[in-house]
Amino acid sequence: MAGFDFNKVPKLMVDSASINYTPQHFLLAFSSGPAASAYVLPPPLMKAMLAAWSEKVADYERQHGPIDTRGAETGIQSPLQM
């Protein structure tokens, strides 16, 4: 996605995520409060996304320190829920 302008697309807060799979696809669901979106990805795209996300998280942690994942499922509210 070289040249993709993130400033030109709407952004959604995600405070919960779920993943599952079938033999043919990976299923991703993201939610914020009662709103949810689900995505179906072919395995090659899922693997490419995993590599890209891993790289971005590693870059982030090099700049900002380790991410504390304790509390990732503690009910932290998104601005939409407040």
GIUR-V769441 format. One record per backbone hydrogen bond with DSSP energy under -0.5 kcal/mol. CO is the residue of the C=O (numbers start at 1). NH is the residue of the N-H. If there is no record, write none. Layout:
CO|NH + CO|NH
//
This chain:
1|4 + 4|6 + 5|8 + 6|9 + 16|31 + 18|29 + 20|27 + 24|43 + 25|22 + 26|41 + 27|20 + 28|39 + 29|18 + 30|37 + 31|15 + 31|16 + 32|35 + 35|32 + 37|30 + 39|28 + 41|26 + 42|45 + 42|46 + 43|47 + 44|48 + 45|49 + 46|50 + 47|51 + 48|52 + 49|53 + 50|54 + 51|55 + 52|56 + 53|57 + 54|58 + 55|59 + 56|60 + 57|61 + 58|62 + 59|63 + 60|64 + 61|65 + 66|68 + 67|69 + 69|72 + 71|74 + 78|81 + 78|82
//
